Amino acid sequence: MPQAPVQKTIAASDWALLGLLSIIWGGSFLFVGVAVKELPPLTIVALRVLLAALALQVVLRVMGMHLPRERRAWAAFFGMGILNNVIPFSLIVWGQGHIASGLASILNATTPLFTVIVAHYLTNDERLTGTRLGGVVVGFLGVAVMIGAAAFTSLNANVLAQLAVLAAALSYGFSGVFGRRFKTLGIAPLVAAAGQVTASSCILLPISLVVDRPWTLPMPSTATVLSILSLALVSTAFAYLIFFRLLARAGATNVGLVTFLIPVSAILFGVLILGETLEWRHAAGMALIAAGLMLIDGRPWAAIGRMLSAREPAPRGNG
């Protein structure tokens, strides 16, 4: 299927949306950190996509829009739902049952590293250059520093949780490239967002009912209920409206940079509200991931080069 071209740089208005999206998705790690103490992972994820789907369906009706009936559109919805909701949501929520929300957000920041590799092989206009390859290497070195030597000695719950979040980031990398087809199909961002969470609900709801039997669980606290509502309505429904708009305009690699900004808000929320702490190696790993992402993006280094060139004295003539 031909792919719609994307802009190579991000406009100022899109940078503002990226910043807003990073805060919203940073908050999702806080909401999950609260809910996972009382509810099982599959129930949390199923409620997240179900409530988000209902909210977006209401928005569609208010705006006089509707979901398409074509088979290829629903194939795209289910594909995107699996890659962007079912797999990563489940893995991250399970992982946060064993590691801090701040660490989970840092590991999730590897999404652009996976995205540039996936985009290189599956797209025509987001190829992997030498600089981006260097960024991927530096970024994954940061991941190795964060996980530490424990990964090579034993696969305990902590290590497995970190690997689960990394697997979620890989799934996000595939979803960022897969989601570009919605623009080619002529599907509006709002419809794409509603379609994917609706498809995800069709998958996750029956699974959670069979596995978790939520009607047998104790009544959750007010904090957990509010966290689930915020996770569904703000961090999913509203966030995907922004995400699909940016994906259509800026491309998978550029939009993937939002995961570099997410840990800032996620760590602040975790420390100030959940009382979490991070080790020095987590900060060191984040610094390496940040350096890798700057190499992938290229613009910070280009800006530094322009600043250095501007400071060089103009050549003098011989006369």
C-alpha positions in Angstrom: 0.0 0.0 0.0 1.5 3.4 -0.9 2.4 5.6 2.1 1.6 9.2 2.5 4.6 11.5 2.7 5.4 13.2 6.0 7.2 16.4 6.9 10.8 16.0 7.8 10.8 18.6 10.6 8.2 19.3 13.3 6.4 22.7 13.3 6.2 24.8 16.4 2.5 24.0 16.9 3.3 20.3 16.7 6.1 20.7 19.3 3.5 22.2 21.6 1.2 19.2 21.0 4.1 16.9 21.7 4.7 18.6 25.0 1.1 18.3 26.0 1.0 14.7 24.9 4.1 13.9 27.0 2.4 15.3 30.2 -0.8 13.4 29.5 1.0 10.1 28.9 3.4 10.8 31.7 0.3 10.9 33.9 -0.8 7.5 32.7 2.1 5.9 34.6 0.9 7.6 37.7 -2.7 6.4 37.2 -1.5 2.8 36.5 0.8 3.0 39.6 -2.3 3.7 41.7 -4.7 1.2 40.0 -2.3 -1.7 39.9 -2.3 -1.9 43.7 -6.0 -3.0 43.7 -6.9 -4.3 40.3 -5.3 -7.0 38.1 -3.5 -5.9 34.9 -6.0 -7.2 32.3 -9.0 -5.6 34.1 -7.2 -2.2 34.2 -6.3 -2.4 30.5 -9.8 -3.6 29.5 -11.5 -0.7 31.4 -9.0 1.7 29.9 -9.9 0.9 26.3 -13.6 0.3 26.9 -14.2 3.6 28.6 -12.1 5.4 26.0 -14.0 3.7 23.2 -17.3 4.8 24.7 -16.1 8.4 25.1 -14.8 8.6 21.6 -18.0 7.1 20.2 -19.9 9.9 21.9 -17.5 12.5 20.4 -18.0 11.0 16.9 -21.8 11.3 17.2 -21.6 14.8 18.4 -19.5 15.7 15.5 -21.7 13.9 13.0 -19.0 11.3 12.2 -19.1 7.5 12.2 -16.9 4.5 12.0 -16.4 3.1 8.5 -17.8 -0.3 7.6 -15.1 -1.4 5.1 -13.3 -4.5 5.9 -9.8 -3.0 5.2 -10.6 -0.2 7.7 -11.5 -2.6 10.4 -8.5 -4.7 9.6 -6.4 -1.6 10.2 -8.3 -0.8 13.5 -7.6 -4.3 14.8 -4.0 -4.3 13.7 -3.4 -0.9 15.3 -5.4 -1.9 18.4 -3.2 -5.0 19.0 0.1 -3.1 18.4 -0.8 0.1 20.1 -3.1 -1.0 22.9 -3.5 -4.7 23.7 0.2 -5.7 23.7 1.9 -2.6 25.2 -0.8 -1.7 27.7 -0.9 -5.2 29.1 2.9 -5.4 29.3 3.4 -2.0 30.9 0.6 -2.5 33.5 2.1 -5.9 34.4 5.5 -4.4 34.6 4.4 -1.6 36.9 3.3 -4.2 39.3 7.1 -5.0 39.9 9.0 -1.7 39.1 8.5 2.0 39.7 6.4 4.1 37.3 9.4 6.4 36.7 11.6 3.5 35.7 8.8 2.1 33.4 8.5 5.5 31.7 12.3 5.6 31.1 12.3 2.2 29.6 9.3 3.2 27.5 11.4 6.1 26.2 13.2 3.6 24.0 10.3 3.6 21.7 12.0 5.9 19.1 15.0 3.6 19.1 12.8 0.7 18.0 10.8 3.0 15.7 13.7 4.1 13.6 14.7 0.4 13.1 11.2 -0.7 12.2 10.6 2.4 10.0 13.9 1.7 8.1 12.6 -1.6 6.9 8.9 -0.9 6.5 8.8 2.7 5.1 10.3 4.5 2.1 10.9 7.9 3.6 12.2 7.2 7.1 15.5 5.5 6.4 18.1 4.6 9.0 21.2 6.9 8.5 24.6 6.4 10.1 23.9 9.1 12.7 20.6 7.4 13.6 22.3 4.1 13.8 24.7 5.6 16.3 21.8 7.0 18.2 20.2 3.5 18.4 23.5 2.0 19.7 24.0 4.7 22.4 20.3 4.4 23.4 20.4 0.7 23.9 23.7 1.1 25.8 21.6 3.2 28.2 19.0 0.4 28.5 21.8 -2.0 29.4 23.1 0.4 32.1 19.6 0.7 33.6 18.8 -3.0 33.7 22.2 -3.8 35.0 24.1 -7.0 35.5 21.0 -8.8 37.0 19.8 -9.5 33.5 22.8 -11.7 32.9 22.7 -13.6 36.2 19.0 -14.2 36.9 15.6 -13.5 35.3 13.8 -12.3 38.5 10.5 -10.5 38.5 12.3 -7.1 38.4 14.3 -7.9 35.3 11.3 -9.6 33.6 9.2 -6.5 34.3 11.8 -4.3 32.7 12.0 -6.6 29.7 8.2 -6.5 29.4 8.2 -2.7 29.2 10.9 -2.9 26.5 8.7 -5.3 24.6 5.9 -2.8 24.9 8.2 -0.1 23.4 9.0 -2.4 20.5 5.2 -2.9 19.9 4.8 0.9 20.0 7.5 1.1 17.4 5.6 -1.1 15.0 2.3 0.7 15.8 3.8 4.1 14.9 4.7 2.8 11.4 1.5 0.8 11.0 -0.7 3.8 11.9 0.5 5.8 9.0 -1.9 3.8 6.8 -4.9 5.6 8.2 -3.9 8.8 6.4 -3.6 6.8 3.1 -7.0 5.2 3.8 -8.5 8.7 4.2 -9.5 8.0 7.8 -9.7 11.1 10.1 -7.6 11.1 13.3 -10.7 11.0 15.5 -12.2 8.0 13.6 -8.8 6.2 13.8 -8.6 6.8 17.5 -12.2 5.6 18.1 -11.7 2.6 15.8 -8.6 1.3 17.4 -9.8 1.5 21.0 -13.1 -0.1 19.9 -11.3 -3.0 18.3 -9.0 -3.3 21.4 -12.1 -3.5 23.6 -13.5 -6.3 21.5 -10.3 -8.3 22.2 -9.5 -7.3 25.8 -13.0 -7.3 27.4 -13.8 -11.0 27.0 -10.3 -12.0 27.9 -10.4 -10.0 31.2 -13.9 -11.4 32.0 -12.6 -15.0 31.7 -9.2 -14.5 33.3 -9.9 -12.0 36.1 -13.6 -12.5 36.8 -13.8 -8.9 37.9 -17.2 -9.3 39.6 -15.4 -11.4 42.3 -12.9 -8.6 43.1 -13.3 -6.3 46.1 -14.8 -2.8 45.4 -11.9 -0.5 44.4 -11.2 2.6 46.4 -12.1 6.1 45.2 -8.5 6.8 44.2 -8.4 3.7 42.0 -11.8 4.6 40.3 -10.6 8.1 39.6 -7.3 6.8 38.3 -9.1 4.4 35.9 -11.3 7.2 34.6 -8.3 9.5 34.1 -6.4 6.8 32.4 -9.3 6.1 30.0 -10.6 9.6 29.3 -7.5 11.7 29.5 -4.5 9.4 28.9 -6.2 7.4 26.2 -9.2 9.0 24.5 -7.9 12.6 24.5 -4.3 11.6 24.0 -5.1 9.5 20.9 -6.8 12.5 19.3 -3.5 14.3 19.6 -1.4 11.3 18.7 -3.1 10.5 15.3 -3.0 14.2 14.3 0.7 14.3 14.9 1.3 10.9 13.3 -0.3 12.1 10.1 1.7 15.4 10.0 5.1 14.5 11.4 5.6 10.8 10.8 6.4 7.8 13.1 10.0 8.7 13.9 9.2 12.3 14.9 6.1 11.4 17.0 8.1 8.7 18.7 10.2 11.5 20.3 7.3 12.1 22.7 8.5 9.2 24.7 11.7 11.1 25.5 9.6 13.8 27.2 7.3 11.5 29.0 9.8 10.4 31.8 10.2 13.9 33.0 6.5 14.2 34.0 6.2 10.5 35.0 9.2 10.7 37.3 8.0 13.9 38.9 4.5 12.4 39.5 6.0 9.2 40.8 8.4 10.9 43.3 5.9 13.6 44.5 2.7 11.5 44.7 3.7 7.8 44.9 6.9 8.4 46.9 9.1 6.4 44.4 12.9 6.7 44.2 15.3 5.9 41.3 18.8 4.6 41.4 21.8 6.4 39.9 22.1 3.8 37.1 18.5 4.8 36.0 19.6 8.4 35.7 22.7 7.4 33.8 20.7 5.2 31.5 18.3 8.0 30.9 21.1 10.3 30.0 22.4 7.8 27.4 18.9 7.3 26.0 18.6 11.1 25.7 21.9 11.3 23.9 20.8 8.6 21.5 17.5 10.3 20.8 19.3 13.5 20.0 21.5 11.7 17.6 18.4 10.2 16.0 16.6 13.5 15.8 19.7 15.3 14.4 18.3 18.8 15.0 20.1 19.6 18.3 23.5 18.8 16.7 22.6 20.8 13.6 21.7 23.8 15.8 25.0 23.5 17.7 26.8 23.4 14.4 25.0 26.5 13.2 25.9 28.3 16.5 29.6 27.4 16.1 29.6 28.5 12.5 28.1 31.8 13.4 30.8 32.5 16.0 33.7 31.9 13.5 35.2 35.1 12.3 34.6 36.0 8.7 37.7 35.5 6.4 39.7 38.6 5.7 40.7 39.7 2.3 44.2 40.2 1.1 43.8 43.8 0.3 
